[in-house]
Amino acid sequence: MRKIILALSLLASCALAELKWAPSYDAALAQAKKEKKKVMVMLSKEGCPACEYMSDIVFEEKMVVSEVEKSYVPVHIDVHNDFVPEGLGYIGTPTFHFLDASGKKLGRYDGGANVPTFMGVLGKYKK
């Protein structure tokens, strides 16, 4: 029985991944220029259920992490504790802004999303 539990735990940990967030907006832009990627900015706030869903469920999904890391440099900004760059507005959280490496806005997505929907959003702005 212990071997079965150990095997299931190992399998579950392999299916989950962790997104590597840039330490700041400026660092994300610099990294995006260097790696020829887009930037994905997530605006959120503490206590936001949809933000927690994105962090705990969607951004733990291996295919989402893979797609983000392949095409984007992700950066997380807490709207109450961090500086929100000019032009990156929000009404509620989470709000996602997709930018090119120079900071030009490519698009925006408001709210949380399940894995298939968010994969579609990522596909829309990676081109």
C-alpha positions as CSV (number, residue, x, y, z in Angstrom):
1,M,0.0,0.0,0.0
2,R,2.8,2.4,0.8
3,K,4.3,1.8,-2.6
4,I,1.0,2.7,-4.3
5,I,0.7,5.9,-2.3
6,L,4.4,6.8,-3.1
7,A,3.8,6.1,-6.8
8,L,0.7,8.2,-6.9
9,S,2.5,11.1,-5.1
10,L,5.3,10.9,-7.5
11,L,3.0,10.9,-10.5
12,A,1.0,13.8,-9.2
13,S,4.2,15.9,-8.6
14,C,5.3,15.2,-12.2
15,A,2.0,16.4,-13.6
16,L,2.3,19.7,-11.7
17,A,4.8,22.4,-12.6
18,E,5.6,25.8,-11.2
19,L,5.7,29.0,-13.2
20,K,8.9,31.1,-12.8
21,W,7.9,34.8,-12.5
22,A,10.2,37.6,-13.3
23,P,11.2,39.6,-10.2
24,S,9.9,43.0,-11.7
25,Y,8.2,44.6,-14.7
26,D,11.5,46.1,-15.9
27,A,13.3,42.8,-15.5
28,A,10.5,41.0,-17.5
29,L,10.9,43.5,-20.3
30,A,14.7,43.1,-20.4
31,Q,14.4,39.3,-20.3
32,A,11.8,39.4,-23.1
33,K,14.1,41.5,-25.3
34,K,17.0,39.1,-24.6
35,E,15.0,36.0,-25.3
36,K,12.8,37.4,-28.0
37,K,9.6,36.7,-26.1
38,K,6.4,38.5,-25.2
39,V,5.6,39.6,-21.7
40,M,2.5,38.4,-19.7
41,V,1.7,40.7,-16.8
42,M,-0.7,39.4,-14.1
43,L,-2.3,42.1,-12.0
44,S,-3.8,40.6,-8.8
45,K,-4.4,41.4,-5.2
46,E,-4.3,39.4,-2.0
47,G,-7.6,37.7,-1.1
48,C,-8.8,37.5,-4.7
49,P,-10.4,34.1,-5.2
50,A,-10.0,34.2,-9.0
51,C,-6.3,35.1,-8.6
52,E,-5.8,32.2,-6.2
53,Y,-7.5,29.9,-8.7
54,M,-5.1,31.0,-11.4
55,S,-2.1,30.6,-9.1
56,D,-3.1,27.3,-7.4
57,I,-4.8,25.5,-10.4
58,V,-4.1,27.0,-13.8
59,F,-0.4,28.0,-13.2
60,E,0.3,24.6,-11.7
61,E,-0.8,22.8,-14.9
62,K,2.2,21.5,-16.8
63,M,0.9,22.5,-20.3
64,V,0.1,26.1,-19.2
65,V,3.6,26.4,-17.6
66,S,5.2,25.0,-20.8
67,E,3.3,27.4,-23.1
68,V,4.0,30.4,-20.9
69,E,7.7,29.6,-20.6
70,K,8.0,29.0,-24.3
71,S,6.5,32.3,-25.5
72,Y,6.3,34.7,-22.6
73,V,8.2,36.2,-19.7
74,P,5.6,36.3,-16.9
75,V,5.5,39.0,-14.2
76,H,3.1,39.2,-11.3
77,I,2.2,42.6,-9.9
78,D,0.1,43.0,-6.7
79,V,-2.1,46.1,-7.3
80,H,-2.0,47.0,-3.6
81,N,1.7,46.4,-2.8
82,D,3.6,47.0,-6.1
83,F,3.9,49.8,-8.6
84,V,1.5,49.3,-11.5
85,P,3.1,50.7,-14.7
86,E,1.3,53.4,-16.6
87,G,-1.1,52.0,-19.2
88,L,-1.7,48.7,-17.4
89,G,-5.1,49.4,-16.1
90,Y,-7.6,47.1,-14.4
91,I,-11.1,47.2,-13.1
92,G,-10.9,43.9,-11.2
93,T,-8.4,41.2,-10.6
94,P,-6.9,39.2,-12.1
95,T,-6.2,41.2,-15.2
96,F,-3.7,40.0,-17.7
97,H,-1.8,42.3,-20.1
98,F,0.1,40.9,-23.0
99,L,3.0,43.1,-24.3
100,D,5.8,42.9,-26.8
101,A,9.4,43.2,-25.5
102,S,9.3,47.0,-25.9
103,G,6.2,47.2,-23.6
104,K,3.7,47.8,-26.4
105,K,0.3,46.4,-25.5
106,L,-0.9,43.5,-27.6
107,G,-4.0,42.6,-25.7
108,R,-5.7,42.2,-22.4
109,Y,-7.7,39.5,-20.7
110,D,-9.9,40.3,-17.6
111,G,-10.7,37.6,-15.0
112,G,-9.7,34.1,-14.2
113,A,-10.0,31.2,-16.7
114,N,-9.9,27.5,-16.7
115,V,-7.0,25.7,-18.3
116,P,-8.4,25.3,-21.8
117,T,-9.7,28.9,-22.0
118,F,-6.4,30.3,-20.7
119,M,-4.4,28.1,-23.2
120,G,-6.5,29.8,-25.9
121,V,-5.7,33.3,-24.5
122,L,-2.0,32.4,-24.5
123,G,-2.2,31.2,-28.1
124,K,-3.9,34.4,-29.2
125,Y,-1.1,36.7,-28.1
126,K,2.0,34.7,-28.7
127,K,2.2,35.4,-32.4
